[in-house]
Amino acid sequence: MTTAGSPAQQAVQTYHRARFQGDIHTAAQQLADEFRFRSPFIESDSPTGHLAGIEQLAQIIDRIDMISELYSDTDAVLIYDLHTKSPVGVQHTAEHFRLHDGRITAINLIFDAAPWKAIMATTDLETR
């Protein structure tokens, strides 16, 4: 485990805060040039590709309740409840980060995508 304020902890916390505030520039500054992102909806090798549309997500977030944060020099795990203003309500979420030299090299975002898929299917039908 790392001490409070370690480069890994600073990078992850800065990224997490910026992402959910819709601050793409600050979030992207925490990412390494060689970067990989995976989630139930997106896979990207681009440091900014996974941030496309983040402003829309930020608009439906009511709050985030952090449950646990674990840090080492090369890994971090965040577990939190994402409270949304959408029919999804609370999304239980886990994120695993890999870091190198204080920059994030990979993120694996884990959550139940089923409620989001149902909303997206309804939206798709309404826009046709």
GIFENTA-V796536 format. One record per residue. N is the residue number from 1. OMEGA is omega as a letter, one per 30 degrees, with the letter a starting at -180 (none if undefined). Layout:
((N & OMEGA) (N & OMEGA))
//
This chain:
((1 & l) (2 & l) (3 & l) (4 & l) (5 & l) (6 & l) (7 & l) (8 & a) (9 & l) (10 & a) (11 & a) (12 & a) (13 & l) (14 & l) (15 & a) (16 & l) (17 & a) (18 & a) (19 & a) (20 & l) (21 & a) (22 & a) (23 & a) (24 & a) (25 & a) (26 & l) (27 & a) (28 & l) (29 & a) (30 & a) (31 & l) (32 & l) (33 & l) (34 & a) (35 & l) (36 & l) (37 & l) (38 & l) (39 & l) (40 & a) (41 & a) (42 & l) (43 & a) (44 & l) (45 & a) (46 & l) (47 & l) (48 & a) (49 & a) (50 & a) (51 & l) (52 & l) (53 & a) (54 & l) (55 & l) (56 & l) (57 & a) (58 & a) (59 & a) (60 & l) (61 & l) (62 & l) (63 & l) (64 & l) (65 & l) (66 & l) (67 & a) (68 & l) (69 & l) (70 & a) (71 & l) (72 & l) (73 & a) (74 & a) (75 & l) (76 & l) (77 & l) (78 & l) (79 & a) (80 & l) (81 & l) (82 & l) (83 & a) (84 & l) (85 & a) (86 & l) (87 & l) (88 & a) (89 & a) (90 & l) (91 & l) (92 & a) (93 & l) (94 & l) (95 & l) (96 & a) (97 & l) (98 & a) (99 & l) (100 & a) (101 & l) (102 & l) (103 & a) (104 & a) (105 & a) (106 & l) (107 & l) (108 & a) (109 & a) (110 & l) (111 & l) (112 & a) (113 & a) (114 & l) (115 & l) (116 & l) (117 & l) (118 & l) (119 & a) (120 & l) (121 & l) (122 & l) (123 & l) (124 & a) (125 & a) (126 & a) (127 & l) (128 & none))
//
